[in-house]
Amino acid sequence: MPKLKETPAQRMERVFRAAIMYGLERRGENIEDLAKKAPQSRSTVYRRVKQPGFCTLREMLFYAPRFLNDRQLCEMFGVEYHGDTRP
């Protein structure tokens, strides 16, 4: 079978999920802890992590500063990264 090329939307979703899970793991938290802090319901948080394409702007403004750095944002949008992100 031929290897299918990843679409930009699939790339964005993959990077978003990875950044959320990495950020939670780094803080020693889990999805349940995130659901308590998020401005939406628990089921919505689970759905957004599973299908980030349905996030609203308000939700992205909640997730982006907490979990996404500039390197991950560049990877999400397919732009070459030229900066220096410290962990």
All heavy atoms as an XYZ file, in Angstrom:
722
protein
N       0.832     -1.180      0.000
C       0.000      0.000      0.000
C       0.873      1.238      0.000
O       1.883      1.284      0.692
C      -0.874      0.023      1.248
C      -2.158     -0.723      1.024
S      -3.452     -0.579      2.214
C      -4.226      0.920      1.829
N       0.449      2.235     -0.745
C       1.235      3.475     -0.773
C       1.098      4.237      0.540
O       0.070      4.177      1.215
C       0.613      4.259     -1.930
C      -0.769      3.740     -2.041
C      -0.701      2.296     -1.630
N       2.156      4.923      0.885
C       2.144      5.727      2.102
C       1.423      7.039      1.791
O       1.776      7.747      0.846
C       3.573      6.001      2.561
C       3.643      6.696      3.875
C       5.077      6.796      4.361
C       5.095      7.447      5.711
N       6.467      7.569      6.219
N       0.415      7.360      2.582
C      -0.360      8.571      2.355
C       0.343      9.764      2.983
O       0.885      9.674      4.085
C      -1.759      8.420      2.950
C      -2.608      7.301      2.367
C      -3.927      7.211      3.098
C      -2.835      7.511      0.889
N       0.307     10.871      2.273
C       0.918     12.091      2.776
C      -0.016     12.726      3.809
O      -1.232     12.789      3.620
C       1.159     13.059      1.621
C       1.889     14.304      2.031
C       2.184     15.187      0.851
C       2.899     16.431      1.318
N       3.125     17.370      0.221
N       0.568     13.202      4.885
C      -0.204     13.841      5.951
C      -0.708     15.204      5.471
O       0.063     16.008      4.956
C       0.695     14.002      7.183
C       0.013     14.550      8.378
C       0.948     14.651      9.568
O       2.062     15.178      9.419
O       0.551     14.192     10.645
N      -1.986     15.472      5.647
C      -2.541     16.761      5.249
C      -2.183     17.816      6.292
O      -1.862     17.486      7.439
C      -4.080     16.688      5.119
O      -4.630     16.443      6.412
C      -4.501     15.597      4.146
N      -2.244     19.093      5.929
C      -1.949     20.147      6.909
C      -2.863     20.078      8.140
O      -2.410     20.306      9.258
C      -2.170     21.440      6.126
C      -1.915     21.064      4.711
C      -2.402     19.646      4.585
N      -4.125     19.739      7.941
C      -5.046     19.643      9.077
C      -4.655     18.491     10.001
O      -4.701     18.625     11.223
C      -6.476     19.457      8.584
N      -4.261     17.374      9.431
C      -3.826     16.241     10.241
C      -2.553     16.580     11.014
O      -2.398     16.191     12.165
C      -3.584     15.008      9.363
C      -4.836     14.411      8.803
C      -4.541     13.337      7.767
O      -3.517     13.381      7.076
N      -5.447     12.373      7.652
N      -1.636     17.309     10.369
C      -0.401     17.730     11.028
C      -0.707     18.636     12.211
O      -0.166     18.464     13.309
C       0.526     18.438     10.048
C       1.840     18.876     10.696
C       2.740     19.649      9.756
N       2.069     20.856      9.307
C       1.879     21.197      8.030
N       2.303     20.438      7.066
N       1.259     22.318      7.720
N      -1.619     19.590     12.014
C      -1.984     20.514     13.087
C      -2.592     19.765     14.267
O      -2.263     20.036     15.415
C      -2.957     21.579     12.574
C      -2.338     22.553     11.618
S      -3.521     23.742     11.022
C      -3.224     25.055     12.171
N      -3.474     18.827     13.982
C      -4.107     18.055     15.047
C      -3.093     17.192     15.789
O      -3.118     17.098     17.013
C      -5.234     17.190     14.474
C      -6.421     18.002     14.039
C      -7.551     17.163     13.473
O      -7.375     15.929     13.314
O      -8.607     17.735     13.182
N      -2.172     16.575     15.055
C      -1.151     15.731     15.676
C      -0.253     16.552     16.604
O       0.010     16.164     17.747
C      -0.301     15.057     14.591
C       0.826     14.205     15.137
C       1.661     13.604     14.014
N       2.114     14.538     13.017
C       3.170     15.353     13.159
N       3.862     15.355     14.267
N       3.518     16.166     12.182
N       0.197     17.711     16.139
C       1.077     18.561     16.952
C       0.321     19.101     18.166
O       0.863     19.147     19.276
C       1.662     19.714     16.102
C       2.402     20.714     16.962
C       2.578     19.159     15.028
N      -0.932     19.489     17.984
C      -1.731     20.016     19.092
C      -1.902     18.957     20.184
O      -1.661     19.221     21.357
C      -3.101     20.481     18.581
C      -3.992     21.029     19.653
C      -3.829     22.323     20.099
C      -4.994     20.251     20.214
C      -4.657     22.836     21.095
C      -5.816     20.746     21.201
C      -5.649     22.044     21.641
N      -2.291     17.749     19.784
C      -2.461     16.658     20.759
C      -1.153     16.351     21.472
O      -1.118     16.168     22.687
C      -2.972     15.393     20.065
C      -4.459     15.310     19.983
C      -4.917     13.926     19.570
N      -4.393     13.487     18.281
C      -4.934     13.777     17.116
N      -6.024     14.509     17.056
N      -4.405     13.346     16.000
N      -0.066     16.299     20.719
C       1.240     16.000     21.316
C       1.648     17.089     22.301
O       2.177     16.792     23.382
C       2.294     15.851     20.225
N       1.398     18.358     21.968
C       1.764     19.457     22.861
C       0.942     19.423     24.145
O       1.478     19.651     25.243
C       1.567     20.796     22.145
N      -0.342     19.122     24.034
C      -1.196     19.039     25.218
C      -0.728     17.900     26.123
O      -0.537     18.079     27.331
C      -2.676     18.814     24.820
C      -3.215     19.991     24.031
C      -3.534     18.538     26.056
C      -3.381     21.266     24.788
N      -0.514     16.734     25.542
C      -0.109     15.576     26.343
C       1.276     15.783     26.957
O       1.514     15.430     28.107
C      -0.140     14.299     25.498
C      -1.529     13.962     24.962
S      -2.866     14.089     26.157
C      -2.585     12.645     27.112
N       2.194     16.387     26.211
C       3.540     16.666     26.728
C       3.468     17.668     27.876
O       4.111     17.496     28.915
C       4.432     17.198     25.609
C       5.780     17.668     26.090
C       6.762     16.747     26.454
C       6.082     19.022     26.175
C       8.004     17.177     26.903
C       7.309     19.451     26.621
C       8.276     18.527     26.982
O       9.497     18.951     27.423
N       2.673     18.725     27.696
C       2.537     19.733     28.743
C       1.930     19.172     30.017
O       2.377     19.491     31.124
N       0.939     18.331     29.875
C       0.326     17.701     31.045
C       1.319     16.772     31.740
O       1.437     16.781     32.965
C      -0.927     16.930     30.639
C      -2.131     17.777     30.218
C      -3.243     16.878     29.693
C      -2.622     18.635     31.352
N       2.013     15.978     30.951
C       2.985     15.033     31.524
C       4.106     15.780     32.245
O       4.547     15.385     33.313
C       3.558     14.158     30.411
C       4.462     13.057     30.895
C       3.723     11.977     31.649
O       2.549     11.736     31.353
O       4.340     11.387     32.552
N       4.534     16.860     31.660
C       5.623     17.653     32.248
C       5.224     18.249     33.600
O       6.050     18.395     34.494
C       5.993     18.759     31.268
C       7.256     19.440     31.573
C       7.697     20.263     30.400
N       8.858     21.014     30.806
C       9.165     22.193     30.366
N       8.422     22.756     29.455
N      10.225     22.811     30.796
N       3.959     18.603     33.723
C       3.455     19.167     34.982
C       2.998     18.094     35.964
O       2.599     18.415     37.079
C       2.268     20.077     34.689
C       2.626     21.314     33.934
C       1.385     22.181     33.761
N       1.692     23.366     33.023
C       1.292     23.609     31.792
N       0.536     22.746     31.152
N       1.632     24.728     31.186
N       2.992     16.845     35.538
C       2.521     15.761     36.389
C       1.013     15.754     36.533
O       0.478     15.330     37.554
N       0.336     16.221     35.507
C      -1.126     16.277     35.512
C      -1.685     15.287     34.501
O      -0.941     14.639     33.776
C      -1.595     17.701     35.165
C      -1.139     18.747     36.157
C      -1.532     20.155     35.744
O      -1.947     20.358     34.587
O      -1.406     21.052     36.576
N      -2.997     15.202     34.461
C      -3.658     14.377     33.454
C      -4.837     15.160     32.876
O      -5.064     16.305     33.244
C      -4.098     13.024     34.035
C      -4.987     13.174     35.241
O      -5.696     14.177     35.374
N      -4.963     12.207     36.126
N      -5.571     14.524     31.979
C      -6.697     15.196     31.311
C      -7.743     15.649     32.327
O      -8.357     16.693     32.170
C      -7.340     14.243     30.274
C      -6.354     13.922     29.168
C      -8.597     14.823     29.688
C      -6.208     14.978     28.122
N      -7.935     14.868     33.363
C      -8.930     15.211     34.395
C      -8.571     16.537     35.065
O      -9.446     17.370     35.315
C      -8.950     14.073     35.422
C     -10.225     13.795     36.126
C     -11.479     13.809     35.304
O     -11.587     13.083     34.312
O     -12.386     14.569     35.681
N      -7.280     16.768     35.336
C      -6.845     18.041     35.917
C      -7.081     19.193     34.946
O      -7.485     20.288     35.342
C      -5.357     17.981     36.290
C      -5.071     16.934     37.337
O      -5.922     16.711     38.217
O      -3.983     16.324     37.272
N      -6.818     18.943     33.675
C      -7.060     19.964     32.655
C      -8.541     20.295     32.574
O      -8.920     21.466     32.456
C      -6.556     19.477     31.295
C      -6.819     20.389     30.102
C      -6.117     21.726     30.273
C      -6.365     19.708     28.823
N      -9.396     19.292     32.659
C     -10.841     19.504     32.570
C     -11.349     20.376     33.722
O     -12.301     21.136     33.548
C     -11.565     18.170     32.557
N     -10.716     20.287     34.878
C     -11.130     21.110     36.024
C     -10.767     22.580     35.821
O     -11.461     23.465     36.309
C     -10.472     20.589     37.298
C     -10.998     19.240     37.734
C     -10.236     18.725     38.933
C     -10.684     17.306     39.263
N      -9.846     16.694     40.302
N      -9.671     22.839     35.097
C      -9.209     24.215     34.885
C      -9.837     24.879     33.659
O      -9.912     26.096     33.588
C      -7.693     24.230     34.703
C      -6.928     23.787     35.908
C      -5.450     23.752     35.585
C      -4.665     23.118     36.698
N      -3.248     22.969     36.342
N     -10.229     24.091     32.690
C     -10.723     24.616     31.419
C     -12.071     25.309     31.591
O     -12.866     24.936     32.457
C     -10.846     23.488     30.412
N     -12.347     26.310     30.749
C     -13.608     27.044     30.857
C     -14.829     26.299     30.320
O     -15.940     26.782     30.449
C     -13.347     28.307     30.031
C     -12.308     27.915     29.058
C     -11.461     26.877     29.740
N     -14.641     25.132     29.731
C     -15.775     24.371     29.203
C     -15.964     23.084     29.990
O     -15.197     22.785     30.890
C     -15.601     24.095     27.706
C     -14.397     23.302     27.341
C     -13.182     24.152     27.039
O     -13.073     25.256     27.504
N     -12.263     23.613     26.295
N     -16.947     22.319     29.626
C     -17.270     21.095     30.357
C     -16.206     20.010     30.137
O     -15.398     20.083     29.210
C     -18.629     20.566     29.917
O     -18.551     20.066     28.600
N     -16.242     18.996     30.999
C     -15.279     17.900     30.945
C     -15.361     17.150     29.621
O     -14.338     16.839     29.007
C     -15.540     16.955     32.115
C     -14.458     15.961     32.328
C     -14.698     15.184     33.617
N     -14.642     13.780     33.278
C     -15.609     12.911     33.462
N     -16.723     13.274     34.020
N     -15.464     11.673     33.107
N     -16.562     16.870     29.174
C     -16.713     16.128     27.915
C     -16.192     16.944     26.730
O     -15.619     16.381     25.792
C     -18.173     15.744     27.687
O     -18.980     16.888     27.579
N     -16.348     18.257     26.781
C     -15.842     19.117     25.712
C     -14.326     19.095     25.684
O     -13.714     19.060     24.616
C     -16.353     20.557     25.877
O     -17.777     20.545     25.887
C     -15.868     21.443     24.755
N     -13.684     19.111     26.852
C     -12.218     19.056     26.913
C     -11.720     17.757     26.285
O     -10.801     17.765     25.464
C     -11.718     19.183     28.373
C     -10.229     18.903     28.465
C     -12.032     20.557     28.917
N     -12.328     16.639     26.646
C     -11.937     15.353     26.065
C     -12.122     15.364     24.549
O     -11.268     14.880     23.808
C     -12.751     14.215     26.675
C     -12.234     13.744     27.994
C     -12.754     14.246     29.185
C     -11.224     12.794     28.069
C     -12.284     13.815     30.407
C     -10.746     12.349     29.282
C     -11.280     12.862     30.451
O     -10.798     12.428     31.656
N     -13.232     15.911     24.076
C     -13.509     15.952     22.643
C     -12.512     16.849     21.918
O     -12.048     16.522     20.830
C     -14.936     16.446     22.399
C     -15.396     16.221     20.984
C     -16.861     16.584     20.738
N     -17.735     16.338     21.864
C     -18.406     17.311     22.519
N     -18.302     18.568     22.160
N     -19.200     17.010     23.529
N     -12.149     17.980     22.516
C     -11.208     18.910     21.875
C      -9.803     18.324     21.783
O      -9.105     18.552     20.803
C     -11.142     20.238     22.621
C     -12.410     21.043     22.610
C     -12.945     21.292     21.214
N     -14.030     22.233     21.243
C     -15.275     21.949     20.930
N     -15.603     20.744     20.535
N     -16.218     22.865     20.987
N      -9.403     17.575     22.795
C      -8.084     16.946     22.732
C      -8.083     15.846     21.674
O      -7.111     15.670     20.949
C      -7.659     16.402     24.111
C      -6.399     15.565     24.008
C      -7.441     17.553     25.084
N      -9.192     15.147     21.556
C      -9.288     14.081     20.554
C      -9.458     14.642     19.145
O      -8.876     14.133     18.194
C     -10.473     13.172     20.895
C     -10.550     11.947     20.046
C     -11.653     11.025     20.506
C     -11.695      9.779     19.640
N     -12.763      8.880     20.063
N     -10.264     15.706     19.010
C     -10.526     16.331     17.713
C     -10.298     17.838     17.811
O     -11.247     18.614     17.919
C     -11.961     16.069     17.272
C     -12.292     14.608     17.095
C     -13.760     14.405     16.821
O     -14.612     15.144     17.311
N     -14.064     13.399     16.035
N      -9.046     18.287     17.777
C      -8.760     19.710     17.976
C      -9.277     20.614     16.864
O      -9.361     21.830     17.057
C      -7.238     19.776     18.047
C      -6.726     18.431     17.786
C      -7.854     17.483     17.668
N      -9.659     20.068     15.744
C     -10.173     20.888     14.650
C     -11.461     21.617     14.990
O     -11.834     22.581     14.325
N     -12.135     21.203     16.037
C     -13.399     21.820     16.421
C     -13.238     22.871     17.526
O     -14.228     23.385     18.037
C     -14.397     20.756     16.869
C     -14.821     19.851     15.750
C     -14.341     18.556     15.675
C     -15.666     20.301     14.754
C     -14.713     17.717     14.648
C     -16.050     19.478     13.718
C     -15.568     18.174     13.657
N     -11.993     23.165     17.910
C     -11.760     24.179     18.953
C     -12.234     25.551     18.485
O     -12.018     25.945     17.341
C     -10.274     24.286     19.288
S      -9.688     23.023     20.389
N     -12.835     26.282     19.392
C     -13.215     27.655     19.106
C     -12.019     28.560     19.406
O     -11.036     28.134     20.012
C     -14.409     28.089     19.967
O     -14.006     28.062     21.334
C     -15.613     27.191     19.751
N     -12.112     29.800     19.000
C     -11.039     30.754     19.270
C     -10.828     30.920     20.774
O      -9.694     30.947     21.251
C     -11.360     32.106     18.629
C     -10.338     33.202     18.862
C      -8.976     32.793     18.313
C     -10.800     34.493     18.231
N     -11.907     30.984     21.516
C     -11.810     31.128     22.982
C     -11.068     29.946     23.593
O     -10.237     30.108     24.484
C     -13.207     31.237     23.566
C     -13.224     31.393     25.060
C     -14.642     31.621     25.562
N     -14.645     31.636     27.002
C     -15.452     30.901     27.756
N     -16.344     30.127     27.187
N     -15.385     30.951     29.046
N     -11.359     28.757     23.119
C     -10.686     27.568     23.631
C      -9.207     27.562     23.243
O      -8.352     27.207     24.054
C     -11.380     26.310     23.111
C     -12.771     26.133     23.678
C     -13.595     25.113     22.920
O     -13.199     24.676     21.834
O     -14.661     24.758     23.447
N      -8.895     27.945     22.009
C      -7.495     27.993     21.591
C      -6.720     29.033     22.398
O      -5.548     28.832     22.705
C      -7.379     28.293     20.096
C      -7.684     27.103     19.229
S      -6.720     25.633     19.617
C      -5.135     26.095     18.982
N      -7.377     30.137     22.746
C      -6.711     31.144     23.574
C      -6.458     30.614     24.987
O      -5.573     31.101     25.683
C      -7.538     32.426     23.622
C      -7.579     33.210     22.310
C      -8.554     34.384     22.425
C      -6.198     33.687     21.921
N      -7.208     29.621     25.413
C      -6.955     28.972     26.695
C      -5.776     28.002     26.580
O      -4.890     27.981     27.434
C      -8.205     28.219     27.166
C      -7.972     27.358     28.373
C      -7.899     27.921     29.639
C      -7.813     25.991     28.243
C      -7.676     27.124     30.756
C      -7.585     25.188     29.347
C      -7.514     25.757     30.611
N      -5.743     27.191     25.520
C      -4.725     26.152     25.374
C      -3.364     26.687     24.914
O      -2.329     26.219     25.389
C      -5.177     25.081     24.373
C      -6.336     24.254     24.853
C      -7.561     24.261     24.202
C      -6.206     23.443     25.971
C      -8.616     23.493     24.639
C      -7.271     22.669     26.425
C      -8.462     22.707     25.753
O      -9.504     21.957     26.200
N      -3.358     27.611     23.981
C      -2.096     28.036     23.359
C      -1.049     28.551     24.347
O       0.079     28.065     24.325
C      -2.384     29.063     22.271
N      -1.348     29.502     25.212
C      -0.280     29.977     26.100
C       0.178     28.941     27.123
O       1.309     28.984     27.583
C      -0.881     31.187     26.805
C      -2.308     31.232     26.467
C      -2.575     30.258     25.376
N      -0.668     28.014     27.463
C      -0.322     27.003     28.468
C       0.498     25.853     27.893
O       1.313     25.263     28.591
C      -1.592     26.433     29.094
C      -2.271     27.393     30.027
C      -3.634     26.860     30.440
N      -4.281     27.725     31.411
C      -4.892     28.854     31.132
N      -4.932     29.284     29.885
N      -5.450     29.583     32.079
N       0.267     25.515     26.621
C       0.844     24.293     26.088
C       1.696     24.461     24.832
O       2.519     23.603     24.547
C      -0.270     23.282     25.782
C      -1.023     22.859     27.002
C      -2.295     23.340     27.242
C      -0.457     21.998     27.926
C      -2.995     22.960     28.376
C      -1.141     21.609     29.064
C      -2.416     22.094     29.289
N       1.491     25.504     24.059
C       2.191     25.622     22.778
C       3.290     26.675     22.847
O       3.043     27.812     23.240
C       1.206     25.984     21.669
C       0.106     24.962     21.409
C      -0.936     25.542     20.467
C       0.681     23.700     20.830
N       4.504     26.287     22.448
C       5.569     27.281     22.332
C       5.724     27.643     20.857
O       5.041     27.086     19.991
C       6.876     26.758     22.954
C       7.375     25.494     22.311
O       7.174     25.259     21.131
N       8.043     24.665     23.090
N       6.623     28.560     20.552
C       6.735     29.026     19.174
C       7.234     27.931     18.225
O       6.844     27.875     17.078
C       7.597     30.280     19.071
C       8.889     30.191     19.841
O       9.005     29.334     20.715
O       9.785     31.012     19.571
N       8.041     27.013     18.699
C       8.498     25.916     17.846
C       7.316     25.028     17.439
O       7.174     24.636     16.287
C       9.545     25.070     18.559
C      10.014     23.879     17.735
C      11.010     23.021     18.490
N      12.243     23.709     18.797
C      13.283     23.817     17.970
N      13.232     23.260     16.786
N      14.366     24.471     18.326
N       6.441     24.726     18.390
C       5.284     23.885     18.094
C       4.297     24.604     17.191
O       3.691     23.982     16.311
C       4.619     23.445     19.390
C       5.481     22.496     20.190
C       5.064     22.389     21.631
O       4.567     23.351     22.213
N       5.274     21.224     22.218
N       4.135     25.896     17.377
C       3.244     26.654     16.493
C       3.768     26.652     15.067
O       2.991     26.492     14.116
C       3.070     28.084     17.009
C       2.220     28.222     18.260
C       2.305     29.645     18.800
C       0.776     27.856     17.967
N       5.077     26.828     14.899
C       5.651     26.771     13.555
C       5.450     25.400     12.932
O       5.123     25.287     11.751
C       7.141     27.115     13.596
S       7.477     28.860     13.878
N       5.629     24.349     13.730
C       5.418     22.999     13.211
C       3.957     22.784     12.833
O       3.656     22.153     11.820
C       5.846     21.961     14.249
C       5.805     20.550     13.718
C       6.256     19.520     14.733
O       6.847     19.880     15.755
O       5.980     18.337     14.484
N       3.052     23.328     13.623
C       1.623     23.186     13.314
C       1.281     23.792     11.963
O       0.512     23.227     11.194
C       0.764     23.869     14.389
C       0.534     23.043     15.612
S      -0.463     23.898     16.829
C      -2.082     23.822     16.085
N       1.856     24.968     11.689
C       1.504     25.679     10.465
C       2.448     25.376      9.300
O       2.313     25.943      8.228
C       1.440     27.179     10.735
C       0.265     27.551     11.586
C       0.414     27.764     12.945
C      -0.994     27.649     11.043
C      -0.673     28.084     13.738
C      -2.092     27.969     11.825
C      -1.926     28.181     13.171
N       3.440     24.497      9.531
C       4.328     24.098      8.447
C       5.335     25.157      8.073
O       5.785     25.218      6.933
N       5.718     25.993      9.026
C       6.676     27.066      8.782
C       8.011     26.657      9.389
O       8.062     26.108     10.487
C       6.183     28.384      9.433
C       7.180     29.500      9.242
C       4.831     28.763      8.875
N       9.110     26.945      8.694
C      10.427     26.614      9.218
C      10.734     27.476     10.439
O      10.510     28.682     10.440
C      11.491     26.839      8.142
C      12.841     26.329      8.522
C      13.850     26.476      7.401
O      13.431     26.680      6.248
O      15.042     26.385      7.693
N      11.239     26.844     11.472
C      11.516     27.531     12.736
C      12.949     28.051     12.741
O      13.888     27.315     12.430
C      11.296     26.560     13.895
C      11.552     27.164     15.240
C      10.692     28.113     15.773
C      12.660     26.793     15.985
C      10.918     28.668     17.016
C      12.894     27.336     17.230
C      12.019     28.274     17.737
O      12.261     28.824     18.960
N      13.135     29.343     13.112
C      14.458     29.952     13.115
C      14.847     30.520     14.486
O      15.868     31.165     14.606
C      14.530     31.095     12.107
C      14.375     30.643     10.701
N      15.351     29.949     10.022
C      13.344     30.758      9.840
C      14.940     29.671      8.812
N      13.723     30.145      8.665
N      14.034     30.308     15.486
C      14.284     30.913     16.787
C      14.986     29.972     17.751
O      15.559     28.963     17.373
N      14.895     30.339     19.011
C      15.526     29.563     20.067
C      14.527     29.439     21.213
O      14.304     30.390     21.946
C      16.790     30.264     20.555
C      17.507     29.486     21.625
O      17.375     28.255     21.654
O      18.198     30.117     22.443
N      13.899     28.270     21.336
C      12.932     28.041     22.395
C      13.608     27.299     23.518
O      14.157     26.234     23.319
C      11.745     27.204     21.884
O      11.118     27.931     20.839
C      10.752     26.948     22.983
N      13.547     27.853     24.672
C      14.105     27.194     25.837
C      12.989     26.387     26.532
O      11.865     26.815     26.579
C      14.665     28.214     26.803
C      15.682     29.114     26.113
C      16.710     29.641     27.062
N      17.568     30.682     26.557
C      18.319     30.637     25.488
N      18.292     29.606     24.724
N      19.101     31.634     25.135
N      13.333     25.220     27.055
C      12.294     24.378     27.701
C      11.729     24.968     28.957
O      12.142     25.812     29.586
C      13.002     23.077     27.994
C      14.441     23.272     27.728
C      14.619     24.565     27.030
